[in-house]
Amino acid sequence: MTNTPQTHCDEPIRERLHALLADKLGRQQHEILNHLHLVNELYVDSLDLVEIEIGISETFNINISEKEVLKMETVEDLYHIVRRHITEK
């Protein structure tokens, strides 16, 4: 088994999250890769984080705490937080 970065959306939550990030960051959906660092590689700033947080709330009907937002480093981290909140509903 290899540890290659995931380059496609393998489930509905991930697909919707990638679409949301692409929209908020002005990128194409295929550019949003799970291993990418939000700040260092996707250049997410504090305003982007607020917009992403609002977008997640509207898209998935969940609320992510500021503490959780500060823990996010990669797209994959964000996915796991969103998925956990959805499964806990």
N, C-alpha and C positions, 0 to 999 in steps of 0.2 A: 504494500500500500504506500503510495507516495503522498507527500504533503504539498500538492500543487494548489495554488490559490484558486478559489472558486471564481469562475468568470461568468456564470449564468445564474439565473434565478431559479432555484429548485423547488420553491413552494410559494403559495399565495402571499404569505406575510412578507417574505423576503422580497418578492416581486413588487409589492405595494410600497415597501420601505425604500427600495432602490429607485422607484419612480418618484417618490416624494423627495428623496435627496437630490436626484437629478434636477427636478423642477426648482427646488429651493436654491441650488448651487449653480444653476444655469449650465448644466452639463447634459450630455447624452446618457441615457440609462446604461448603456454598455460600458461607460467609463467608471461606473460605481462598482468597485470590486471590494469584496469582503475584507481583504487584508489591508486595505488602504487606511492610513492614519488620518483621522478627521482634520486635524489642525495642520500637520506637517505635509500631507500629500494632497488633501482636498481643499486646504486653505480655509477651513471653517473658522469664522470669527465669532465673537460673542453675540452679535446681531443674528448671524446665521443660526446659532444654537437656539436662540429664542424662537426664530421662525420654524426651525425643525421641531422644536418641542410643541409649538402650537399646531403644526401640521400633523404630528403624531397624535395629538389629542383629538383633532378633528377626524383624522383618517381611521384611527383604530378605537376611538372612544375610550381612551385610557389616559391617566395622568402620570407623568414621570416626575419624580421629585428632583429638586435642584441638586441634591446630593448624588443622585444617580447620573444626572447629566455631567457632573464634574468627574465621574469615574470613567466615562466613555472615552476611549482612545481611538478605536477603529470602527469601521462600519459593522464588523462582526459583533463587537461589544454592544453597539446600539441595537442590533437585531436581537441579541439574547435578552436584553432588557425589555424590549417590546414584546417578545414572545412570552417571557415570564409573566408580564402583566396581563396579557391576553389569556393565558392558561389559568391564571388565578381568578379571573372574573367568574 
